[in-house]
Amino acid sequence: MNEKYDPKTIEAKWQKVWEDSGLFKVREDPGREKYYLLEMFPYPSGKIHMGHVRNYTIGDVVARYKRMRGFNVLHPMGWDAFGMPAENAAIANNTHPARWTHQNIDNMRAQLKRMGFSYDWDRELATCTPEYYRWEQWLFLKMHEKGMAYRKESFVNWCETCQTVLANEQVEAGCCWRCGEEVRQKKLWQWFFRLTDYADDLLDHCDKLPGWPEKVVTMQKNWIGKSFGAEIHFPIEGSDERITVFTTRQDTVFGATFMCLAPEHPLVGKLSKGTDQEADVAAFVARMAAQDRSDRAVETYEKEGIFTGAHCLNPMTGRQMPIYTANFALMAYGTGAVMSVPAHDQRDLDFARKYGMEVIVVVSPPDNDLDSATMTEAYTDEGTMVNSGQFDGMNSRKALDAIAEHLEEKGLGKKTVNFRLRDWGISRQRYWGAPIPMIHCQTCGVVPVPYEDLPILLPEDADLLDGGKTPIPTLDYFTKTRCPQCHRPDARRETDTMDTFVESSWYFERYCSPHFHDGIFDPAATDYWMPVDQYIGGVEHAILHLLYSRYYTRVLNEFGLVKFKEPFTRLLTQGMVCKETLSCPEHGFLFPDEVEDSGDEQVCTKCGKPVETGRVEKMSKSKKNVIDPNLLLERYGADTTRLFCLFAAPPERDLEWSEHGVDGGFRFLNRVWRLACDWMDAIRDVSPFDGSPDELKGDVRDLYKKTHETIRRVTTDIEERFHFNTVISAVMKLVNTMYGVKLETRNSKLETGVLRFAMESVMLLLSPIVPHFCEELWTNLGHDQSVLLESWPSYKQEALVKDELLIVVQVNGRLRGRFTMDADAEDEAIKERALSDEHVRKFISDKPVKKVIVVQKKLVNIVI
């Protein structure tokens, strides 16, 4: 055995052994219990970052642990390869998205293999390949047949720079999440999935996800946003048309004094046409179109609006109400129209005061009367109905049902349920995505591509146009086609591509049978492996990806393709990897290698000026506070990198980068290596002790018991909490105990058998965390099969029974009490116990304690 720990040589050796032996390949085995472990697959950016390393290390530890526990473990990897990031990177690097993507996949695959992750690479997939997206197109056609996929004209968030539609969640502070440019509203024909058909079911099952973090479940519930209320119809004055609103506060309808429409509402332009307000309204709508119209952004805006020139009538009072278009009214919620009740909604009150509208109190608080002329805060709580006709004197909560029933009886409205959730717009006006399999015919309209023509191939020989615009609409060889129904030769293919979230909404099912050619996946394989037992990824995907995946699985379930509705049984959202920022007054943010030490300070390598250390933030290229995993692999190796990622913080917490922490991990592995070298000759040819602790005595007995205690602690912390930091800490304490045993005094095979048992236990317990390191030491112990094929160690209950000591307590030299403590109790714990003993407290009373002395864990002397 080499006396020096050489991670580079060891890791290369074992990675080759694993690959040559096919150790991580897996297949269905009905006789074994399965465990499907999956980390969210990456976009192939070209390099893995520390966030990847942490995420995949967490997953790999669980996968290896479960395999050692006897499970048939599926642990695949692939690439979320379509989408804007590849296009933007290709533009920046003057290359083709396909070439860029495939080169990056090759680079990242090599990096992941170098980390020693136990992936079954035979199952690798990339969503940009026709073998994958042909089945996505197939399911689109199935959904279109059932009306689950449809096309309509709608306002969308449009990024001019990226030339595409963005979901609300992709708009950050009014700007595109990718390029940072301003987003505006644009009306386009779009393809949608009927996500809202499953709103109730998605919401109901939020309470059937016990393995999910509560914060993620709450985020999903809030995004679905179920509200109980009423639809109320407000007739437009001088017209046969009416405005329908949704409200959860129908008890306040008598206090509605004006109406607000979203700037995108189709009635806005119609109502203002021909009035003195027409030009001003058009200018207001155009200005609103240039703003971020997401609900998060709108909440931050100063409330403003403009009179449309038209009025409607309050259906309960007949009161004339001016109709405004206002920036706080959203088409994405309710009907896009807001019945404004300023006395009982703060936003409406602010707007009313600004534009001089009347305020009418219709719900009175129990303890005082409200003055509508002077009130500055809207009253939003329960109260007694006033100024509400036949409902005066009624409790406002009871009035909710009474007024809704009255509206329904009179044909003025009805009880209803509303959802914040909206249908999923999947159209993207981009090149690098899966083509939507539809055809536009002047005679037949929009018709589906025949199934036998699938896949509709993305033309990968085309180059992006200036500014990154998609070339697809300009490619006659792609767009020109024959109508499959009437056979007109001048039909045109759909040129939009699918949102990349479509690809990531079913990849986990395809992993079960990635080479299956007769369907979207092999039903038998999916029945065996799905659902995913443990899914791991960032909390930033709590809404979009996870919600879409839950929806898509329901679609597959409805078509009889899967037997389950929920794709992920357990979910772990790991924290971010963070590091302080470094900046120079001249060059701004700096990468770590652009900073050097100069005396007592750090300076910029470009200009020599002092560097300012900023706050600890999520690692990002923009802030340059990143650490390249390749540097860690070169200097320390994969196992140390893995160890640091797991030891620095529990998985769900943010991890703060620490060079000292990485060094500490490397020192620990060297410490274990030296101990193994020192013990190897003595323990290599003996069997591990497996008897009763009663056969042992002294420090060997203590070590045996400590080893069993460590096995229990490590098993519990992995099984119940995934707290790998405490797992590593427990093994470190065991190693400390091992260092306390003097090898030269061990002559019997029984005693050296205990040492072997302890060393083997350390290898088994650490093997999921630092697998190359443990494989090498395991082999040196004389084993001829991989440590991954060994069973997880078990502990003896009898070895967990703690030895006890009788402790005598003296106060100023006189015997005043006695108690028992565990033999391994620390001195501080013994002091605390002595001072809290009720018999001892009688003699101390309220006198100050000057000193507490513990003598050989037998005697405590308290001096007062």
N, C-alpha and C positions, 0 to 999 in steps of 0.2 A: 504494500500500500504506500502510495506517494505521501510523504510527510507534509507536503504543501498542498493546500486547497487551490486547484487550478480550474476555475469555473468555465473558462472558454473551451478547454479541451474536453472536460467532462460533459458539458452541455451539448456540444457538437456530436460527441460519441453517442449519447443516449437518444438524441433526436433521430439519428440515423437508425439506431436499433428499433425504436418505436415504429418508424416508417417502414423499414424493411420487414418487420414482423406483422404489420397490419394490426397492431395492438388496439387501436381505437376504432376499428371497423366494427359495425354492429348490424344485426338483422333481427327481424321479429322472431320471438321465441315465446309461444303461448304458455310454456311451462314456467316462465320466469316473470316476476313482477317488473313492469317497465318503469322507467323514470326519464321523462323528457325534460332536459335542462336546456334553456335557450337564452342567449343574450341578444338584445336588439342588434340586427346586422348593420354594418357600417356603410356609409357612402364612401366609395373608393376615391379618397382625396389624394392618395399617393403616399401618405405617411401616417402611421398610427401615432396618436398623441397620448398623453398620460391619462386622459379620460378613458380612452379605449383600454389601455393597459389595466387600469383599475377595474373597469367593468368586466373585462374578460377574465381577469385573474380571479375575481370573486366567483364567477360562474365555473371556472375550471376547478377550483377547490371543491365546490359542491358536487360537480360531476364525478371527480375522482373519489370523493368520500362515499357517494352513493354507490359507485361501482364496487368499492371495497365492502360495502354493506350487503352486497349480493344482488343489487338491482341490475337490470338490463338497461343500460344508460344510452340514450340518444343525445348526442351533443354535436350539432352541426354548425356550419359557418357558410355564409354567402355574402352577396353584395347587393346593396340597394343602389343600383347603378344608373337608373334614369334620373332626369330632372335638371333643374336650373343650375345647380352647382357645377356639374360637368360642363355645361355649355359656357358658363361664365369663365371657368378655368381654361377651357379650350380657346376662348376669345383672347384671354390675357396672355396665353402662351402660343398663340398663332398656330394652333393645331386643330385636328378634327376631334369632336367629342368622343367618337368611338375609339379612336387611337389612344386618346388621353385616358379614357376609362379602362381599357384593357391593359395598358402599361401600368397603370396604378394598381389594378387588381394583382398583377404579377408581383409588384413591389411589396404590397401590403400582405399578400399571402406569405411571402418569404419572411417578413417581419413577425407575423403571428406564429409561424412555425418556430422561429428562433426563440419565442417566449415559452415554448414547450406546452402550448395548450393542447388538450386531448381531443381535438376535433376529428370527426370522421370526414376526411376530405373527399371521400368518394361521393358524398352527398352535396358537395359545393354547387351552388347555383348563382347565376347573375341575372337580375331582372331585365337586363337589356337584350337578352338573347331571344330569338324567335321561339325557341323551345319552351321558354317560360311565358312570354306574353301572348302566344297563340291561345292559351287557355283562358287568359284574362279577356281576350276578345270573344272567345266562345261563350264565356259567362255573361259578357255584356249583351250578346245577342239573346241569350236566354232571358235576361232581365228585361230587355226591350219587348220581347214577345208578351211578357206578363204586365207590361206597363210600369215596371220598376225602374226603367231608365227612360227618360223623356227629354225633350228639347223645348226651351222657351227663351223669350227675350227678357233680360233682366239687367238691372244695374249691378256692376261689379267693381271691385277694387282693381284699378288698372295701373301697372307700372310701365311707363313709356320706355324707360331704359331697358328693362328686361323683356318688354313687349309681351306681357302676359297678365293673366288674371291672378289675383292673390286672394286667399281665404282671409277672413277678418283676423285670424290668429297670426297671419304672416305680415300684418301691417303693424309696425312698431312706431308709436309717436308720429303717425302720419306718413311714415316712410317704409320703403320695401325692406323686408328683413334680410335680403341678400345683398342688394347693391346700395341701400341707404338713400336712394332718391325718393322724391315726393310721390305719393300715390294719389290718383284722382278717381272720380267716379265716371264710369263709361257704360253705355247701354249696348249689350251684345247678345247675340244668340248663343246659348250655352246648353251643354248636356248636363243633366242632373240625375242623381240616384235618389229614390224616394226614402231617404233616411227617416223622415218623420213617420212613415208607416210603422216603424218599430219603436217610436218614442216611449210609449207606455211600457213595452216589454224591456227595453234597455234600462228604464228607470226602475222597474220592479226588481230586476235582477241585480241592481246595485246593492241590494240588501242580501244577496246570495253570493257575495264575494268575500268570504271571511279571511281569505289569504291575501287580501289586498290592503295596502295602507289606508287608514281612514281618510287621510287628507286627499288621496287620489279619488276615492269613492265620492267624497264630498264635492270635489271639482267636477266630476262627471254628472252628479245630480244637479248641480247648479247650472251646468252647461245645457242640460236637457231642459231644465227650468219649467216644470209643470205648474200652472197657475189655474185656480178655479175662479170663475167669474161669470160675466154676462156679455153678450153682444147687444149693443143698443144702436138703433137706426135713427139718424138725425136727417130729416128731409132738408134738401137744399132749396132755399127760397127762390121761387120763380122757376122751378125745374121739377121734372118727374124723378130725378135722380136723388139718391140719399147717400150719406156717409155712414158707414158702419164702423163702430169702434169696439174694441175689447177692453173691458175694465174689471178689476178685482174689487172696485169700490162703487158698485151700482147704488149703494146706499147714499152716495153723495150726488147723484144725477141732478137733483133739484138745484144744486149749487153750481152747475156747469154754466159758465158765462161766455166762453169763447171756445173755438175749435182750432187745433193745430194739426197740420198735415206735414208729413215728411217732405223735404224738397224733391225727393224722387217720386212722390205719389202722382199717379197719372192724372188726377183731377186738378193739380196745381196749375198747370198751363191752361187747361180747359176753362177753369173758373176765372182766371185773370184775363183771358183773351177778350179783346175789345173794350177793356176797362182802362181807366187812367193808370191803373197799377201794372199793366202788362209789362212794360219795359223794366220797371223796378223789380218785379217778381222774377223775370227772366235773368236779370243781372244777379239777384240773390241766389237763385238756383245754380247758376254757373259758378258763383263763388263757393257755394257749398260743395259742388262736385270736385273742387280741388282740395277739399279737406279730408282727413281721415274720418270716415263715417262709422267706425266701430264703436260699440257702446262704451268701451273703456275710454276712448278719446273724447267722445261727446260729453261724458260726465265732467270733463275738465274745462270745457269751453264756457265762456260767458254766454248766457242764454240770450238769443236774439232771433228775430223773425220779421216778417213783413205781411201786411194785410193783402189778401188776394183780390179784394174788390167785391167779394161775395159773402153771403150770410147763409146760415142754416138755422133750423128751429129746434129748440129743446123739446123733445117729444113728450116730456112730463109737464112742462109749464107753458109751452108755446112761445117762450121767450126767443127773440131774435139774437143770434150769436154770430159775431164776426168770425170769418174763417181766415186764419193765418197759415203761412208756412213757416215752420220754426226749425232751428238747427237741432233741437233736442228730440224731435220726433223721428223715429227710425222705421223704415220699411221692414227691417228685419225683426221687428217685434209687433205682435198683434196684427193690426190691419194697416199700420202706417198712419193711423189717425189717433189723436189724443183728445178726449173730452177733458177740457181744462177746468179744474175746480180749485180756484186759488185759495179758498179758505182752508182747504184740507190737503194740499200738496205744496211743498215748499218751492219746488221748481215753478209750478204754475203761479204761486204768489209773487215770486220774484219777477216773473214775466208780466203779470198783471200790473204791478207797481210801475214797471218800466214803461209800459205802453198805455197806462191809464184805463185799465179794464175794471169793471165792477167786481167786488168781492162780496159773496153771500154765504153766511154761516148756515150750515144745515145739520151739523152735528155739534151739540153743546156738551162741554165737559161737565162732570158731575159737581164740581166744586165752585165754578164761577162762570160768568157769561163772557163771550168773546165780543170785542168791538171790531167789526169788519173794517171800519175806517182807519183804525190805528194799529191793528195787529201786524206784527213783523215776523211772527213764526206761525206757520200753518199748524192747525190742530189735526193730528193724524191718528189719535187713539180712539177707543170706544167711547160712546156717549149716548145722549138722548137726541132723537130726531126733532128738528125744528125747521120751520119754513119749508116743510115737505108735504103739505097737503094732508091727505088722509093718513099719512104715516107719522104725523107729529106725535110725540110722546113715546114712541116705540124705541126700544133699545136698538142701537145702530147695527149690532151684530145680527140680531133677529131680522132686521129690516133687509139684510142682504137677500135672503130667500124670498121674503114677501114682495120686494120690488121686482126681483127677477121673474117671479110668477105673474105679477101684474103686467109686466112688459110682454110676456109670452101670451097671456090672455088677450091683450089688445093688439097683438101683431106688431109690437114695437121693438121686439128683441127676444132673446132667449138665454137660458143658462147654457154655459159652454165651458170647455177647458181649453186653455192655450198653452203652447210650448214655446220656449225660447229657441229650441232646436229648429234648424232649418234644413231643407234638403241639401244634399252634398253636390255642389257644382264641381264637376270633374274635368271640364274643358280647359285646356291650356293652349295658348297660341304660340307654342314652342316647337322646336324641332326634335329635341332629344327626349322622346317619350313614345309610348305605345300608341300606334294609330287607332283611332276610333273606327270600328268596322261598319260604317254607314255610307250610303251613296245618295247624292242629290240628283233627282230627275225632274225635268220641267213638266213632265206629264204625271208621274206617279208621286211626286213629292220626295220625302226622305224615306228611303227603303234600306233594309238590312242587307249586308253582304251575305251571299250563300255560305253555309257552314263549310262546304267543300272547298271554298276559296281561301280558307284560313290556313296559315296566318297571313294577314295583310302586312307585308314587310315594310319596315321603315327603310326608306332609300338611303343607305349608309354611304353611297358614293357621292352624295350632295354635300356641298360646303355651305356654311352659314353665310348669310348676306351681310352687308355693311351694318354695323351696329348690333350684330348678333341676331338679326331678324331671321325667322324661319324661312328656309327656301322651299318648303313643301308646296305652298300654293302656286309657285312658279314652275313646278316640274310637271310638264304635260304628260310624261310617261307614267307618272304616278297618279295624277288627278284625273286624267281622261280615262273613261271606262264605259262599259255598256251597262244599261239598266238591266238588272236581273229579272225584272217583271215585264216591261214592255219592249226591252231590247233596243231602246234608243241609243245610238252610238255617241251622243254628246253628253252623257251623264258625267258627273264629277264626284270624286271621292271626298269624304269629309277630310279636312286638312288640320283640324285640331287634334291634339294628342291628349292622352289621359293624365290626370294628376298623378304624380309619383306616389302619393299615398295609397292609390289603388294597388300598386305592386306590393307594398308593404302590409297590406291588409289580409294576405292569405299565404305569404311565403312559408309560414310555419307549417301549413298543411302540405305544401309541395315538398318540403324536406323529407316527409315520410316516405316518398317514392319519387325522387327527382328525375329518374330515368324512365318513368312510366309513360308510354306513348299512346295508350288507348283511352285516355281521359285526363281530366284535370289533376287527378291523383288516383292511386290505387286504393279503392275503398277498404280492402282488408288491412293494408298497412296503416291507413288513417285510423281505422277502428282500433288498432292495437296501440298506436303511439299517442294519439290525441286524447284529451287536450294536453297542452303543455303543462307540466307539473310545476315548474318554476321558471318564471320569466324575469329577466333582469335588464334594467335600462334606466335612463334619466327621467326625472320627474317632469322635464319639459315636454315629454310626450304624453302626459297624463290625460289630455283632452283629445287632440286630433288623432294620433296613431292608434291609441288604445280604443277610442270610441269607434273609429272606422273599422278596426279589426273585429270588434264585438258585433257591429252591424253586418259586416261582410259574412261573418260566420253564420249569422241568422239567415242570410240569403242562401248560403250553401245548405243550411238545414231545411229551409223551405223547399228546395229542389230535391231533397232526399239524398244529398251528397255526403252529409255528415249527420251523426246522431246526437250531436250536442249543440248547445247554443253559446256557451262561454268558452273562448279559446284558451284562457290562461287561468289555472287554478290558484296559483300563488304569484304574487308580484313583489319584487324588491326594487325600489327606486333608490339607487346609490347616490351619494352626495357628490358634489363637484370636487375637482382637484384645483387647489388655489395656491397662489404664490404672490408675494409682494411685488409691486411694480417698481421699476427703476427708470429714472428719467434724468435727462440732461437739459439745462436751460437752452442750449443751442440745437440739439438734435432730437429733442422730445423723448418718447419712450425708447428704451434700449433693451436689446436681448442680453441675457446673462453674460455671454461671451464678449459683449462690448463694454464690459465693466471690469476694472482691475483695482487691486489694492494699492494704495500709495500712502504709506505711513499709517495714520489712524483713520484715514478716510478712503472712500471709494471714488474713483474718477472715471470719466468717459475715455475710452481708448481712442476716440476720434479727435477729441480736442483737449483732453486733459483737465476739463473742468469738473468740479465736484458733482457727484451724482446724488440725487435726492431719492430716498426710499419712500415709496408711497404705501398705500394701504394694501392689505391682502385681498386679492380679488380672484375670481375664476380665471384660470389660465386661458389666454386668448391670443391669437396672432396679432390682433389690433393693438393690444397693450404690450405685446412682446414679452410677457411674463411667462414664457413657456420653457419647458425642459424637454429636449429631444430624447425620447426613450433609447435611441441608438447609442447616445453617449453613455447612458447608464449600462447598456448591455456590453459595451466595449470595456468599460472600467470595472464594473462589478459583476456582470453576468445577469442572466434572467432570474435566477433564484433569489438573489438579493433584491432585485427590483420588485419581484412578486412579494417578498417578505415585507418590504417597506410599505407597499400599497395596502397590505392587510393589517399591519401592526399600528400604523399611525392613527387610525380612527375606525370606529365601527362603520360598516358599509353604508348605512343610511345617513351618516354625517359627512360634512365637507372634510376633505383631507387637505391639510396645509403642508406644502412642500418643505422639506428640511434636509439639507445636505448632511447635517449631523445625524438625522434619523437613518439615512441610507448607510452612512458609515457604521452606525450602530448595528444595523442588520448584518452587514458584512462581517463585523467583528464577532457577532454571535455565531455565525456559521463557521468561522475559523475556530472558534472556541470548541464547538462540537466536534469539528474535524480533528483537532489536537487530542481531545479526550478519546475519540475513537482510535486514533493512532496509538495512544498510550495503553489502551486496554486490549487492542486487537489480538495480540499474541496470546493473552491470557484467556480470552473468551471465545476465540474462533472455533475451537474444537470441543466446546462443552454445550450441553443442551440448556435452554432457558429454564430456570426454576419455575415450577407450576404447582407448588404445594401450599401448605397452610403457613401463615405467618407465625404460628406457634412453634414451628420447627426452627425459627431463626431468632437471633438476638442481636442487640447492639445496633450499630449504624447500618448493617446489612438489612436487619428487620425494618428499620426506619425507611430505608431506600425502597424496599419491597412495597411497603404500605403507601409510600409517597407516589410510587409509580401507578398503583391501582387508583389512588385518589386523582392523579392527573388524567388517567384514561377516562374516568367518570366525568371530570370537569370538561375536558376537551369534547367528549361525545355530546354532553348536554349543550355546550355552547354552540356547537355546529348544528345540532339537530333542532334546537328550539329557537335560536336567536341569530345564527350566522355571525356571531361576534368573534371574528377571527383574531381580533386584537387580544382578547382575553385568552383565547386558545394558545396563542404564541407566548403570552406571558406565563401561562401555566407550565408550558414545556420549558421555558427558561428557568423557572423555579426548580423544576425537576433536575435540569442539568446542573444547577448550583448544588443541589443535594448530592448528585453523582460526583462532583468534584470534591466533596467533603469525605468521600470514602477512600481510604488508603489502600491502593491496589497491592502493595508489597506485603501486606499482612494477611492477604487472602490465600489460603493454602488448599481449602477443600473445594471440590467441584460444586458442592451445594452453594457455597458463597459466591464463587465465580459464576454460577448459574444465575444467581440473582443479578449480578452485573450485566450478564448477557440479556436477561429479560428486560432490564431497564434500558439498555442500549437499543435493543430491537423495538421496544415500545416508542422510544424517541423517533426512530426511523419511520415507523408506521404512522405515528401521529403527525409528523411533519411532512410526510410524503405528498399529500394533496397540495401543500403550500410550496415546498421546495423539491419538486419531484426528481430533478437530475441529481442533486446532492444526495438524496436518500437512495436512489437507485444505485449509485456508486458505492455507498457505504453498505447497503444491503448485500450487494454482490461480494464485497470484501468480507462480510460475515460468513460467506460460504453458501449463500442461496443461489440457485440456478434459474429462478424465474423472476419476472418483474415484480417489484413490490406492489404494483397496482393489482396484481392477480392474487395477492394475499388477502385474507379476511381482516376486517377492522378489529383491533384488539378489544377484548372484553375484560371487565374488572370483576374481582371476587368481592362479594358483599362482606365476607368475614374480614377481608383486609382493610375495609373502610372503618371498622370499629376503632375509635381512637383510644389510645392509652391515656390513663388519667393519673394525675399526681395529687397528693394531699399537700395543700399549702397551709402553713401556720402563720397567723397574723399576731404581731406584737405591737402594742402602743406604748412608746417610751420604755421598751424592754419587758413589758408584762404581757403574758398570753391573753388575748382578748377575742380570738375567734379562729376558725379553720374552715376551709372549703376545698372542693376538688376542681381542677382545671384540666383541659386537654394537655397532653404532654408536649405538644408542639406550640403551645400558646406563647405569644411574644410577651416580653417583660411589661410593656405598656398595658396590655390587656389584663395582666395579673394585677398591676397597680390599680387600674380602674375597678376591677372586681373587689379588691380589698377595701378600697375607699367607699364603695357603695354597699358593703355588707352591713345589714341592719344591726347586728350585734356590735360590730366595730364602731358604727356611727354613734352609739350610745356613749362611748368613752371619748370620742373626739368632740362631740357636741358642736358648739359654735366656735371652738378654738381654731386658730389658723394652723394649717399643716406646714411645717417647716421643711420636711424632707420625707421621701418615701424610698426605701432601699429594698431591692429584691435580691435575695441571696440564693444563687444556684437553683432557682425555681422551686425552692422548698420553704423559704421563709420570707415574709414581708415585714419589715420593721418601719413603723410610722412614728415620726418624731413630731411632737406638737409643743 
